[in-house]
Amino acid sequence: MKLVSRMLLALLLTLPVQIALTSLPWMAKWFGNGREGWNVLAPLFRALGSVGGEQNEDIFVGVLLLLSFAISLVLSFGLIGWHSRFRRPPKRGV
C-alpha cells in the first residue's frame, strides 16, 4: 500500500516539480540565448532520430517530465517515510 501511495504522490508532484524546474533562471538562460543546453542534448536528439524543430522540443519536454517524475519519486519516498516515522506510537516497555 505504501508503494501505491508513493507512486500516486509522485504523479501528483510531477507537474509542480516540472514548473519549478522550468522557472529556474539558469535554465532559461542555458537553453535560450547561448544554446549550450541544446548542444548538450544533441546526442539524445540524434539517438532518437530527431530532425530538429518541434521534435527537439517534444524530446526536451519528455526529458523534463522524466526528470521531474524521478525527483518527485524521491520526494515522495522521503515524505511518506518521514510521515510514517512520526505517525507510529512510541514503543513502551511491557
Contacts in CASP RR format, 6 or more apart in sequence:
PFRMAT RR
TARGET T0000
AUTHOR 0000-0000-0000
METHOD contacts of the structure
MODEL  1
MKLVSRMLLALLLTLPVQIALTSLPWMAKWFGNGREGWNVLAPLFRALGS
VGGEQNEDIFVGVLLLLSFAISLVLSFGLIGWHSRFRRPPKRGV
2 80 0 8 1.000
2 84 0 8 1.000
5 76 0 8 1.000
5 80 0 8 1.000
6 73 0 8 1.000
6 76 0 8 1.000
6 77 0 8 1.000
6 80 0 8 1.000
7 73 0 8 1.000
7 76 0 8 1.000
9 72 0 8 1.000
9 75 0 8 1.000
9 76 0 8 1.000
9 79 0 8 1.000
9 80 0 8 1.000
10 69 0 8 1.000
10 72 0 8 1.000
10 73 0 8 1.000
10 75 0 8 1.000
10 76 0 8 1.000
11 69 0 8 1.000
11 72 0 8 1.000
12 72 0 8 1.000
13 72 0 8 1.000
13 75 0 8 1.000
13 76 0 8 1.000
14 65 0 8 1.000
14 68 0 8 1.000
14 69 0 8 1.000
14 72 0 8 1.000
15 68 0 8 1.000
17 68 0 8 1.000
17 71 0 8 1.000
17 72 0 8 1.000
17 75 0 8 1.000
18 64 0 8 1.000
18 65 0 8 1.000
18 68 0 8 1.000
21 27 0 8 1.000
21 64 0 8 1.000
21 67 0 8 1.000
21 68 0 8 1.000
21 71 0 8 1.000
22 28 0 8 1.000
22 64 0 8 1.000
30 36 0 8 1.000
30 37 0 8 1.000
31 37 0 8 1.000
31 38 0 8 1.000
31 60 0 8 1.000
38 56 0 8 1.000
41 56 0 8 1.000
41 59 0 8 1.000
41 60 0 8 1.000
41 63 0 8 1.000
44 59 0 8 1.000
44 63 0 8 1.000
45 52 0 8 1.000
45 55 0 8 1.000
45 56 0 8 1.000
45 59 0 8 1.000
48 59 0 8 1.000
49 55 0 8 1.000
50 56 0 8 1.000
50 59 0 8 1.000
END
